[in-house]
Amino acid sequence: HYWTNLANTRNKAWGNNAAFDKSKVSIVLPQLLRQADKDAGAAIDSDIWWDPNTYGYGGSALGPTALGSSGISTLDVLDATIAWIEARYPKVQRIVLIGHSLGAQLIQRYGLLRRDGQGTRARLDYIIMNAGSFAYPVKARPMPVNSSSCPAFDTWPYGFASPTSVPPYAAADLARLGTKGLHTRFATRNVHISLGSDDYASGTKRCEPLTQGSYHLSRGRFYTAAVINATGGMAAYTAAGGNTRFKSTVGRGQAGLPAPWTYDIVSGCGHVQECMYQSVLGIKRIMLDGFSATASRKRASRLDALLGVDEDED
């Protein structure tokens, strides 16, 4: 399903853009197995599998413990997949990590926590579509918080109030950089927040995401404002109209947005992956960014890999 959606997006980009060569775009989808997959017989004894409640946030594998897999995070899997792509495609120029819904939650946490010094040659882009929640840079939330009934609203995967709740993968960086430092680094990465204009679905009854906004669209908007505030861009954000300005697409570095970031409101899309991927803005972010509008297909030399991670929950 997810591979087909990306393939259809690639084909649509191919059909509508003379400079785009689909033969230079590879689609890679890691399979993250859960306990239910193992119980249903979809995983063999040597396959790694995760807790369904934590794998979308960087949780460690539950098994097979006999093979020493219990310390392997889903963040480690993404590191290894990127390394595999670069080894398999030594001329790759851009690796696009894409997630929708729960997949977007994983991509947001990974973009925030990915460790420095991994020697990646290719440009990495993190496309975060209609995430159900975010790991916040500050304790404050846009919605009322009752800390008695919702004590975990600022612990991982929603925040950093309890450092021991953060995946061991990121422990050293959190100790070295702190929460603000992690987000300052995140602001230097190629991040694309993409929200469906009609995504008014809550997707959850859990209190922690609801402190970030009542529905997916508002959570993405409020989180972007929180990052801007935490990384020093709030004056520009306010001068541009603040939350009102962010009801529409905002270009790189505009209105206080970090310089490498984009922020898109995809018109006519709700919480639907196909609509988001195959929209004009979706195709631009996933497929076309960096391709010359005047180049011919024969001259298009860029090789991309699309690393999709998706699970439509929350």
N, C-alpha and C positions, 0 to 999 in steps of 0.2 A: 504493500500500500504506500509506504513512505517513499520507497525507491521509485515507484511509478509516478508519484506526484512530482518528484524532482526531475525525473526523465521527461515528463510532460512539460514542465517548466523550461527545461533545456530545449526541447523541440519548439516550443512557442518562441523562445528567444531566437532560435535559428531561423524560423520562418519570417520573423519580423525585422531582423537586423542584419544588414549585408556584411557587417564587419565581424559578426560572431560565427565562430567555427565550433560546432558542437563536438567534433572529433577531438578537440583539445580540452574537453571538460570530462573528468572522471567523477563518478558518484560512488561514495564509500559510506556504508552504514554499518557501524559496529552493532552487534547484537548483545544487549545487556539482559541476561536471563534472570528471572526471579524465582522465588520458591515455588510459585504455582507452575512455572514452566518445568521445573525439576519434577514436581509431583505428577505432572501430566505426561512425563516421559520425553519431553522435548530436549532435555539436557542429558548428555552421557556423563559417566562418572568423572571424567577429567575436565568437564566444563565448569567454569566459574559461575557462581550465581549469587544474587544479592537479596537483601531484605527489600520488599516492595515499598516500604515506608521511608527508606533512606537512600536508595540507589540514585534517585533523581537529584540528590543534594551532595554527592561525593562520599556516600557511605562505603564502608569496607565490606568486602565479600564475606559471605557466611560459609562458603564451602567451595570445593572440597578441602577440608582442613588437613587431610592427610598429605595433600600436595603443597601445603604451605600457602594457600591462597587467601587466608582470612585477613591478611593485612593489605590486600590490594583494593584500592579505592577506584570508583568509577572515574575519578580524575586521573589516576594512573593509566587507566585504559585509554583515555583521550590523549594523554602524553604519548603512549606507545603507538597509537594509531597515527598520530601526526608524524612520528619518527618513521613508521612503516611507509607512509605516503612519500616522504622525502627520499627514502631509500629506493622505493619502487619507481618513483618518477623523479630522477635527479634534476630535471629541468623545470620542475614545478615552480611557478612564480607566486601563486596565491592559493591559500587553503582557506576555504570558507566554512566555518562551523555554523550550522543552522539548527535552530530548535523552535518548535511551536508548542505552546502550552507547557506541560511538564518538561518536555525537551528544552524549551526556552529557559526554564528554571535552572536546569543543569548547565546550559551554556552560560548563563549569567554568573553562576557560582564559579564555573571553570575560568571564565575570562577574568574574574576578580582574583582568583587564587592561583592561576597558572604561574609556576615558579620561573624565576629569571634564570638565565645562563644555560638554556637548553640548546643554544646554537642553531635555532631554526633559520634556514635560508629564505624560505618563502614568507611572504606577507600573510599574516593571520587576520581574518575578519570574523567577528562574532555577531551573528544576526539573532536577535532575541525577539521572538514574535509572540505577542499575547501571553506573556508569562503570568502564572497565577499568583506568584509572590516573588519577592526579591530579598537578598541579603542586604540589609540597610547599613548606611555609613554612620548613622547616629541613632540614639535611643528614641528621640522624638518621632511621633507618627502623625500622619495627617488626620486620622480618625481618633475618637475618644478611646482611651485604653483603661480598662479596669485590671490593674496588675494583680488583684486578688483572685479574680476568676480566670485571668489569662496570664499566668506568671511567666510563660515561656515566649512571650511576644518578641523579645529581643535576644533570645538565644538561638544558636544555629538550628535550622538553616535561615532564620529570619534576621539575625543580628549577631553581635559579638560580645554580649554582656557576660557570657560564660566561656572563657577561652578553651576550657576543656571539652566543650561541646563541638568545637570546630574540628573537621577531619584532621587526623595526624599529618596528612599530606601537607597541610598549610601551617603547622605549628611553628616551625622555625621562622617563616616569613611574618607571621602574626606577631611573634615575639620581637622580631627585628624592626618591623615597620609600624606596627600598631594598626588599628582600624582605619584611621585617617590615611596612613601611608599606603595601605592596600588600595584604597579608593583613588588616591592621587596617582598611583601607578595605573590603575584601571582606566583613568581618564586619559592616559597616553596611548591606549590601545585602540584598535579600529573596531569600534562598537556601533552597532546599528539597532536602535530601539524601534520596533515596528508594531503598530497597534491598529487593530481594526476599528474603523469609525463606529461600527455598530456592535462592538463586543461589550454588551451590557450584562453578560452572564457573570454571575458570582463564581460559579464553579466549585464552591466549597461552603461548608458550614463551620469550619474551624475558625477560632477567634483570631489566631495569629495573622493570617493573610487579610482578614477583614479590618485589622487596624491600619492596613496600608491602603485601603480603599474598598468601596462596596462592590466593585466589578473590575474585570481585567483592564479595561480602558483607563479607568481612574487610577488604578495601581501603577500602571506604566507611566502615566503622566506625573503622579506624585513622586515616584521614585526618581525620575529624571530630575525633577526640581531639587530633591534631596541631595543628589550627586553634585549638581551645580552649586548648591549652597556649601557643601562640604569641601569642594575643590576651588572655591574662590570666585565663582562666576555669578553670584546672586545679584550684584548691582546691575549687570547687563541684562539678566533675566527679568528683573523688576522693571527696568527702563523700557524693555521691549513689550511689556504688558503681562509678564508673568504667566500664570496658568491660562489666561485667555489666549496669549500668543501660541501656547503649546497645544491648542486645540486643532492646529493644522501642522503640516510638515515644516520642519526647521532644518536648514542646511548646516553644514559643518562649521563649527565655531560661531554660529549666530546665536544671539540672545543668551549668551553665557554658556552655551553648550560647549563641552570640551572640543578642542580643535579637530581631533580625528573622528568625532562622533557624528552620526546622523540620527534624526528623529523623524519618523514617518507616521502619518495618519493615513491609513489605506481606506479610501472611500468605498463604501458599500459592502465592506467585509465585517462579518461577525466573528465568532470563535470557530472559524472554518479554515483549516490548513490549506486546502486547495485554492481558495479565494485569495489568501494572503500570498502564497507562493507565485500564483500566476497573474497577479495584478501587475499593472505597469511598474509600480514602485518595487514590488517583490522581484520581478525579473531584473530590474535595474540593479538592486542591491545584490542579489544572488549571482546573477550571470554577467551583467554588462559592465559593472564598475571597472574601469581600467582599460576596456577595449576602445580603440580609436573608432570614432564614428565614420571616418573617411577611409579606413584601411579596407583592403579587399580580404576575403576569406583566405586566399592563398598566401597572403602576407601576414596574417594574424599568427604571431609566434608564441603567444602566451599560453601556458598550460596551467589549468586550474584543477583543483580537487575539491569537490563538495563533500563535506563531512556532516551528514545529517543525523541528528539525534532527536527522536520524537516519541512521545507517548501522550495521547490526548486525555489527560487527567488534570483536573484543577486548572 
